[in-house]
């Protein structure tokens, strides 16, 4: 009722059309506030998801770089030992 009125019952519509209009204002007000809260919440959630995705992408790229570095080091070790990939120790 607070969304549809200015006071707490001290001023009320007396005609049938006034009551219909008052009911419409109450329903529209509650619906409007609900949609407004949902939209603002959705914006915050989407922003958080975008930040999380950016962090995951950065972490994935760092992991890929680390794996490439490890593979290069392993290849250098195998080369220095005279081993070929897939061949076990002599």
C-alpha distances in whole Angstrom, upper triangle without the diagonal:
4,5,5,6,9,9,8,9,13,13,11,13,16,18,18,18,15,13,14,13,10,9,12,10,7,10,12,10,9,13,14,13,15,18,18,18,21,23,23,24,26,28,29,30,32,34,34,36,38,39,40,42,44,45,46,48,50,51,52,54,55,56,58,60,61,62,64,66,67,68,70,71,72,74,76,77,78,80,82,83,84,82,80,77,77,80,80,83,86
4,5,5,7,7,7,10,12,13,12,15,18,20,20,20,17,15,16,15,12,12,14,11,8,11,13,10,10,14,14,12,14,17,17,17,20,22,22,23,25,27,27,29,31,32,33,35,37,38,39,41,43,43,45,47,48,49,51,53,54,55,57,59,60,61,63,65,65,67,69,70,71,73,75,76,77,79,81,82,83,81,80,76,76,80,80,82,86
4,6,8,10,11,13,15,14,14,15,19,20,20,19,16,15,15,14,11,11,11,8,6,9,9,6,7,10,10,9,12,14,14,14,17,19,19,20,23,24,25,26,28,30,31,33,34,35,37,39,40,41,43,45,46,47,49,51,52,53,55,57,58,59,61,62,63,65,67,68,69,71,73,74,75,77,79,80,81,79,77,74,74,78,78,80,84
4,7,9,10,11,13,12,11,12,15,16,16,15,12,11,12,10,7,8,9,6,4,8,9,6,8,11,11,11,14,16,16,17,20,21,22,23,25,27,28,29,31,32,34,36,37,38,40,41,43,44,46,47,49,50,52,54,55,56,58,60,61,62,64,65,67,68,70,71,72,74,76,77,78,80,82,83,84,82,80,77,77,80,81,83,87
4,6,7,8,10,9,8,10,14,16,17,16,12,12,13,12,8,10,12,9,8,12,12,10,12,15,15,14,17,19,19,20,23,24,24,26,28,29,30,32,34,35,36,38,40,41,42,44,46,47,48,50,52,53,54,56,57,59,60,62,63,65,67,68,69,71,73,74,75,77,78,79,81,83,84,85,87,85,83,80,80,83,84,86,90
4,7,9,9,8,10,12,16,18,19,18,15,15,17,14,11,14,15,12,11,15,15,12,14,18,17,16,19,21,20,21,24,25,25,27,30,30,31,33,35,36,37,39,41,41,43,45,46,47,49,51,52,53,55,57,58,59,61,63,64,65,67,68,70,71,73,74,76,77,79,80,82,83,85,86,88,86,84,81,81,85,85,87,91
4,6,6,7,9,12,15,18,20,20,16,15,18,16,13,15,17,14,13,17,18,15,16,20,20,18,21,24,23,23,27,28,28,29,32,33,33,35,37,38,39,41,43,44,45,47,48,49,51,53,54,55,57,59,60,61,63,65,66,67,69,70,72,73,75,76,77,79,81,82,83,85,87,88,89,87,86,83,83,86,86,88,92
4,6,8,9,13,15,18,19,20,17,15,18,17,14,15,18,15,14,17,19,16,17,20,21,19,22,25,24,24,27,29,29,30,33,34,34,36,38,39,40,42,44,45,46,48,50,50,52,54,55,56,58,60,61,62,64,66,66,68,70,71,72,74,76,77,78,80,82,83,84,86,87,88,90,88,87,83,83,87,87,89,92
4,5,6,10,12,15,16,17,14,13,16,16,12,14,17,15,14,17,19,17,18,22,22,21,24,26,26,27,29,31,31,32,35,36,37,39,41,42,43,45,47,47,49,51,52,53,55,57,58,59,61,63,64,65,67,69,69,71,73,74,75,77,79,80,81,83,85,85,87,89,90,91,93,91,89,86,86,89,89,91,95
4,6,10,12,15,18,19,15,15,18,17,14,17,19,17,17,20,22,20,21,24,25,24,26,29,29,29,32,34,34,35,38,39,39,41,43,44,45,47,49,50,51,53,55,55,57,59,60,61,63,65,66,67,69,71,72,73,75,77,78,79,81,82,83,85,87,88,89,91,93,94,95,93,92,89,89,92,92,94,98
4,7,9,13,15,15,12,12,15,14,11,14,17,15,15,19,20,18,20,23,23,23,26,28,27,28,31,33,33,34,37,38,39,41,43,43,45,47,48,49,51,53,54,55,57,59,60,61,63,65,66,67,69,71,72,73,75,76,77,79,81,82,83,85,87,88,89,91,93,94,95,93,92,88,88,92,92,94,98
4,6,9,11,12,9,8,12,11,9,11,14,13,13,16,18,17,19,21,22,22,24,27,27,28,30,32,32,34,36,37,39,40,42,43,45,46,48,49,50,52,54,55,57,58,60,61,62,64,66,67,68,70,71,73,75,76,77,79,81,82,83,85,87,88,89,91,92,93,95,93,91,88,88,91,91,94,97
4,6,8,8,5,6,9,9,7,10,13,12,13,16,17,17,19,21,22,23,25,27,27,29,31,32,33,35,37,38,39,41,43,44,45,47,49,50,51,53,55,56,57,59,61,62,63,65,67,68,69,71,72,74,75,77,78,79,81,83,84,86,87,89,90,92,93,94,96,93,92,88,88,92,92,94,98
4,7,9,7,7,10,11,10,13,15,15,16,19,20,20,22,24,25,26,28,30,31,32,34,36,37,38,40,42,43,44,46,48,49,50,52,54,55,56,58,60,61,62,64,65,67,69,70,71,73,75,76,77,79,81,82,83,85,86,87,89,91,92,93,95,97,98,99,97,95,91,91,95,95,98,101
4,5,5,6,9,10,10,12,14,15,16,18,20,21,23,24,25,27,29,30,31,33,34,36,37,39,40,42,43,45,46,48,49,51,52,54,55,56,58,60,61,62,64,66,67,69,70,71,73,75,76,77,79,81,82,83,85,87,87,89,91,92,93,95,97,98,99,97,95,91,91,95,95,98,101
4,5,5,6,9,10,11,12,14,15,17,18,20,21,23,24,26,27,29,30,32,33,34,36,38,39,41,42,43,45,47,48,49,51,53,54,55,57,59,59,61,63,64,65,67,69,70,71,73,75,75,77,79,80,81,83,85,86,87,89,90,91,93,95,96,97,95,93,89,89,93,93,96,99
4,5,5,6,8,10,10,12,14,15,16,18,20,21,22,24,26,27,28,30,31,32,34,36,37,38,40,42,43,44,46,47,49,51,52,53,55,57,58,59,61,62,63,65,67,68,69,71,73,73,75,77,78,79,81,83,84,85,87,89,89,91,93,94,95,93,91,87,87,91,91,94,98
4,5,5,6,9,10,10,12,14,15,16,18,20,20,22,24,25,26,28,30,31,32,34,36,37,39,40,41,43,45,46,47,49,51,52,53,55,56,58,60,61,62,64,66,67,68,70,71,72,74,76,77,78,80,82,83,84,86,88,89,90,92,93,94,92,90,87,87,90,91,93,97
4,5,5,6,9,10,10,12,14,15,17,18,19,21,22,24,25,27,28,30,31,33,34,36,38,39,40,42,43,45,46,48,49,50,52,54,55,56,58,60,61,63,64,65,67,69,70,71,73,75,76,77,79,80,81,83,85,86,87,89,91,92,93,90,89,85,85,89,89,92,95
4,5,5,6,9,10,11,12,14,16,16,18,20,21,22,24,26,27,28,30,32,33,34,36,37,38,40,42,43,45,47,48,49,51,52,53,55,57,58,59,61,63,64,65,67,68,69,71,73,74,75,77,79,79,81,83,84,85,87,89,90,91,88,86,83,83,86,87,90,93
4,5,5,6,9,10,10,12,14,15,16,18,20,21,22,24,25,26,28,30,31,32,34,36,37,38,40,41,43,45,46,47,49,51,52,53,55,56,57,59,61,62,63,65,67,68,69,71,72,74,75,77,78,80,82,83,84,86,88,89,90,87,85,82,82,85,86,89,92
4,5,5,6,9,10,10,12,14,15,16,18,20,21,22,24,25,27,28,30,31,33,34,36,37,39,40,42,44,45,46,48,50,51,52,54,55,56,58,60,61,62,64,66,67,69,70,71,73,75,76,77,79,81,82,83,85,87,88,89,86,85,81,81,85,85,88,91
4,5,5,6,8,10,11,12,14,15,17,18,20,21,23,24,26,27,28,30,32,33,34,36,38,39,41,42,43,45,47,48,49,51,53,54,55,57,59,59,61,63,64,65,67,69,70,71,73,75,75,77,79,80,81,83,85,86,87,84,83,79,79,82,83,85,89
4,5,5,6,8,10,10,12,14,15,16,18,20,21,22,24,26,27,28,30,31,32,34,36,37,38,40,42,43,45,46,47,48,51,52,53,55,57,57,59,61,62,63,65,67,68,69,71,73,73,75,77,78,79,81,83,84,85,82,81,77,77,81,81,84,87
4,6,5,6,9,10,10,12,14,15,16,18,20,21,22,24,25,27,28,30,31,33,34,36,37,39,40,41,43,45,46,47,49,51,52,53,55,56,58,60,61,62,64,66,67,68,70,71,72,74,76,77,78,80,82,83,84,82,80,76,77,80,81,83,87
4,6,5,6,9,10,11,12,14,15,17,18,20,21,22,24,26,27,28,30,32,33,34,36,38,39,40,42,44,45,46,48,49,51,53,54,55,57,59,60,61,63,65,66,67,69,70,71,73,75,76,77,79,81,82,83,80,79,75,75,79,79,82,85
4,5,5,6,8,10,11,12,14,16,16,18,20,21,22,24,26,27,28,30,32,33,34,36,37,38,41,42,43,44,47,48,48,51,52,53,54,57,58,59,61,63,64,65,67,68,69,71,73,74,75,77,79,80,81,78,76,73,73,76,77,79,83
4,6,5,6,9,10,10,12,14,15,16,18,20,21,22,24,25,27,28,30,31,33,35,36,37,39,41,41,43,45,46,47,49,51,52,53,55,57,57,59,61,62,63,65,67,68,69,71,73,74,75,77,78,79,77,75,72,72,75,76,78,82
4,5,5,6,8,10,10,12,14,15,16,18,20,21,23,24,26,27,29,30,32,33,35,36,38,39,40,42,44,45,46,48,50,51,52,54,55,57,58,60,61,63,64,66,67,69,71,72,73,75,76,77,79,76,75,71,71,75,75,78,81
4,5,5,6,9,10,11,12,14,16,16,18,20,21,22,24,26,27,28,30,32,33,34,36,38,39,40,42,43,44,46,48,49,50,53,54,55,57,58,59,61,63,64,65,67,69,70,71,73,75,75,77,74,73,69,69,73,73,75,79
4,6,5,6,9,10,10,12,14,15,16,18,20,21,22,24,26,27,28,30,31,32,34,36,37,38,40,42,42,45,46,47,48,51,52,53,55,57,58,59,61,62,63,65,67,68,69,71,73,74,75,72,70,67,67,71,71,74,77
4,5,5,6,9,10,11,12,14,15,17,19,20,21,23,24,26,27,29,30,31,33,35,36,37,39,41,42,43,45,46,48,49,51,52,54,56,57,58,60,61,62,64,66,67,68,70,72,73,74,72,70,67,67,70,71,73,77
4,6,5,6,9,10,11,12,14,15,17,18,20,21,23,24,26,27,29,30,32,33,35,36,38,39,40,42,44,45,46,48,50,51,53,54,55,57,59,60,61,63,65,66,67,69,70,72,73,71,69,66,66,69,70,72,76
4,5,5,6,9,10,11,12,14,16,16,18,20,21,22,24,26,27,28,30,32,33,34,36,37,38,40,42,43,44,46,48,49,51,52,53,55,57,58,59,61,63,64,65,67,68,69,71,68,67,63,63,67,67,69,73
4,5,5,6,9,10,10,12,14,15,16,18,20,21,22,24,25,26,28,30,31,32,34,36,37,39,40,41,43,45,46,47,49,51,52,53,55,56,57,59,61,62,63,65,67,68,69,67,65,61,62,65,66,68,72
4,5,5,6,9,10,11,13,14,15,17,19,20,21,23,24,26,27,29,30,32,33,35,36,38,39,41,42,44,45,47,48,50,51,52,54,56,57,58,60,62,63,64,66,67,69,66,65,61,62,65,66,68,72
4,6,5,6,8,10,11,12,14,15,17,18,20,21,23,24,26,27,29,30,32,33,34,36,38,39,40,42,44,45,47,48,49,51,53,54,55,57,59,60,61,63,64,66,67,65,63,60,60,64,64,66,70
4,6,5,6,9,10,10,12,14,15,16,18,20,21,22,24,26,26,28,30,31,32,34,36,37,38,40,42,43,44,46,47,49,51,52,53,55,57,58,59,61,62,63,65,62,61,57,57,61,61,64,67
4,5,5,6,9,10,10,12,14,15,16,18,20,21,23,24,26,27,29,30,31,33,35,36,37,39,41,42,43,45,46,47,49,51,52,54,55,57,58,60,61,63,64,61,60,56,57,60,61,63,67
4,5,5,6,9,10,11,13,14,16,17,19,20,21,23,25,26,27,29,30,32,33,35,36,38,39,41,42,44,45,47,48,50,51,53,54,56,57,59,60,62,63,61,59,56,57,60,61,63,66
4,5,5,6,9,10,11,12,14,16,17,18,20,21,23,24,26,27,28,30,32,33,35,36,37,39,41,42,43,45,47,48,49,51,53,54,55,57,58,60,61,59,57,54,54,58,58,60,64
4,5,5,6,8,10,10,12,14,15,16,18,20,21,22,24,25,26,28,30,31,32,34,36,37,39,40,42,43,45,46,47,49,51,52,53,55,57,58,59,57,55,52,52,56,56,58,62
4,5,5,6,9,10,11,12,14,15,17,18,20,21,23,24,26,27,29,30,31,33,35,36,38,39,41,42,44,45,46,48,50,51,52,54,56,57,58,56,54,51,52,55,56,58,62
4,6,5,6,9,10,11,12,14,15,17,18,20,21,23,24,26,27,29,30,32,33,35,36,38,39,41,42,44,45,47,48,49,51,53,54,55,57,55,53,50,51,54,55,57,60
4,5,5,6,9,10,10,12,14,15,16,18,20,21,22,24,26,27,28,30,31,33,35,36,37,39,41,42,43,45,47,48,49,51,52,53,55,53,51,48,48,52,52,54,58
4,5,5,6,9,10,10,12,14,15,16,18,20,21,22,24,25,27,29,30,31,33,35,36,37,39,41,42,43,45,46,47,49,51,52,53,51,49,46,47,50,51,53,57
4,5,5,6,9,10,11,12,14,15,17,18,20,21,23,24,26,27,29,30,32,33,35,36,38,39,41,42,44,45,47,48,50,51,52,51,49,46,47,50,51,53,56
4,5,5,6,9,10,11,12,14,15,16,18,20,21,22,24,26,27,28,30,32,33,35,36,37,39,41,42,43,45,47,48,49,51,49,47,44,45,48,48,51,54
4,5,5,6,9,10,10,12,14,15,16,18,20,21,22,24,25,27,28,30,31,33,34,36,37,39,40,42,43,45,46,47,49,47,45,42,42,46,46,48,52
4,5,5,6,9,10,10,12,14,15,17,18,20,21,23,24,26,27,29,30,31,33,35,36,37,39,41,42,43,45,46,48,46,44,41,42,45,46,48,52
4,5,5,6,9,10,11,12,14,15,17,18,20,21,23,24,26,27,29,30,32,33,35,36,38,39,41,42,44,45,46,45,43,40,41,45,45,47,51
4,5,5,6,9,10,10,12,14,15,16,18,20,21,22,24,26,27,28,30,31,33,34,36,37,39,40,42,43,45,43,41,38,39,42,42,44,48
4,5,5,6,9,10,10,12,14,15,16,18,20,21,22,24,25,27,29,30,31,33,35,36,37,39,41,42,43,41,39,36,37,40,41,43,47
4,5,5,6,9,10,11,12,14,15,17,18,20,21,23,24,26,27,29,30,32,33,35,36,38,39,41,42,40,39,36,37,40,41,43,46
4,5,5,6,9,10,11,12,14,15,16,18,20,21,22,24,26,27,28,30,32,33,35,36,38,39,40,39,37,34,36,39,39,41,45
4,5,5,6,9,10,10,12,14,15,16,18,20,21,22,24,26,27,28,30,31,33,34,36,37,38,36,35,32,33,36,36,38,42
4,5,5,6,9,10,10,12,14,15,17,18,20,21,23,24,26,27,29,30,31,33,35,36,37,35,34,31,32,35,36,38,42
4,5,5,6,9,10,11,12,14,15,17,18,20,21,23,24,26,27,29,30,32,33,35,36,34,33,30,32,35,36,37,41
4,5,5,6,9,10,10,12,14,15,16,18,20,21,22,24,26,27,28,30,32,33,34,33,32,29,30,33,33,35,39
4,5,5,6,9,10,11,12,14,15,16,18,20,21,22,24,26,27,28,30,31,33,31,29,26,27,30,31,33,37
4,5,5,6,9,10,11,12,14,15,17,18,20,21,23,24,26,27,29,30,31,30,28,25,27,30,31,33,36
4,5,5,6,9,10,11,12,14,15,17,18,20,21,23,24,26,27,29,30,29,28,25,27,30,30,32,35
4,5,5,6,9,10,10,12,14,15,16,18,20,21,22,24,26,27,28,26,25,23,24,27,27,29,32
4,5,5,6,9,10,11,12,14,15,16,18,20,21,22,24,26,27,25,23,21,22,25,26,28,31
4,5,5,6,9,10,11,12,14,15,17,18,20,21,23,24,26,24,23,21,23,26,26,28,31
4,5,5,6,9,10,11,12,14,15,16,18,20,21,23,24,23,22,20,22,24,24,26,29
4,5,5,6,9,10,10,12,14,15,16,18,20,21,22,20,19,17,18,21,22,23,27
4,5,5,6,9,10,11,12,14,15,16,18,20,21,19,18,16,18,21,22,23,26
4,5,5,6,9,10,11,12,14,15,17,18,20,19,18,16,19,21,22,23,26
4,5,5,6,9,10,10,12,14,15,16,18,17,16,14,16,19,19,20,23
4,5,5,6,9,10,10,12,14,15,16,14,14,11,13,16,17,18,21
4,5,5,6,9,10,10,12,14,15,14,14,12,15,17,18,19,22
4,5,5,6,9,10,11,12,14,14,14,13,16,17,17,18,21
4,5,5,6,9,10,11,12,11,11,10,12,13,14,14,17
4,5,5,6,9,10,10,9,9,8,11,13,14,15,17
4,5,5,6,9,10,10,11,11,14,15,16,16,18
4,5,5,6,9,9,10,11,13,13,13,13,15
4,5,5,6,5,7,7,10,10,10,10,12
4,5,5,6,7,9,12,12,13,13,14
4,5,8,10,12,15,14,14,13,14
4,5,9,11,13,12,11,10,11
4,7,10,12,10,11,10,10
4,7,9,7,8,8,9
4,6,6,8,10,11
4,5,8,11,13
4,6,10,12
4,7,8
4,6
4
